[in-house]
């Protein structure tokens, strides 16, 4: 991933986390609803800082395609929140 793109994604994800925290402070978003968005933005931030991390985790878990792992984990996260 290009350094400029990594920087842009990192700044955008960090801005999004601060935006969600501000919504919670102003009582426009519930704390339980904000956990999903903050965790989503945190994963994006971590993956933009360490772009090889999804590949490494997928290899450890025995998953061939790292994007499939991220998709699977997001489905599990949504099921946990709705269930």
C-alpha positions in Angstrom: 0.0 0.0 0.0 1.3 3.4 -0.9 2.5 5.5 2.0 0.3 8.4 1.1 -2.8 6.2 1.0 -1.8 4.6 4.3 -1.5 8.1 5.8 -4.9 9.2 4.4 -6.7 6.1 5.7 -5.1 6.4 9.1 -6.1 10.0 9.5 -9.6 9.3 8.2 -10.0 6.4 10.7 -8.7 8.5 13.6 -11.0 11.3 12.7 -13.9 8.9 12.5 -13.2 7.6 16.0 -13.1 11.1 17.4 -16.3 11.9 15.6 -18.1 8.9 17.1 -16.8 9.9 20.6 -18.1 13.4 20.1 -21.5 12.0 19.1 -21.6 9.9 22.3 -20.6 13.0 24.4 -23.4 15.0 22.9 -25.9 12.2 23.5 -26.7 11.8 19.8 -25.5 8.1 19.8 -25.8 5.5 22.4 -22.8 3.9 24.0 -23.7 0.4 22.8 -24.2 1.6 19.2 -20.9 3.4 19.3 -18.9 0.3 20.2 -19.5 -1.2 16.8 -18.4 1.9 15.0 -15.3 2.5 17.2 -14.2 -1.1 16.9 -14.7 -1.0 13.1 -12.6 2.2 12.8 -10.0 0.8 15.1 -9.6 -2.3 13.0 -9.2 -0.1 9.9 -6.7 2.1 11.7 -4.6 -0.9 12.8 -4.7 -2.4 9.4 -3.6 0.8 7.7 -0.7 1.2 10.1 0.3 -2.5 9.8 -0.8 -3.5 6.3 0.7 -7.0 6.5 -1.2 -7.8 9.7 -4.3 -9.3 8.0 -2.1 -11.5 5.9 -0.2 -12.7 8.9 -3.3 -13.4 11.0 -5.0 -15.2 8.0 -1.9 -17.4 7.5 -1.9 -18.3 11.2 -5.6 -19.2 11.1 -5.2 -21.2 7.9 -7.3 -18.9 5.8 -6.2 -18.6 2.2 -7.6 -15.1 1.3 -7.2 -12.4 4.0 -10.2 -10.4 2.8 -12.4 -13.4 3.5 -11.1 -13.4 7.0 -12.0 -9.8 7.5 -15.5 -10.4 6.0 -16.0 -13.4 8.2 -14.9 -11.5 11.3 -17.3 -8.6 10.5 -20.2 -11.0 10.1 -19.3 -12.6 13.5 -19.2 -9.1 15.0 -22.6 -8.2 13.6 -24.1 -11.4 14.9 -22.7 -10.8 18.4 -24.2 -7.3 18.5 -27.6 -8.3 17.2 -27.8 -11.6 19.1 
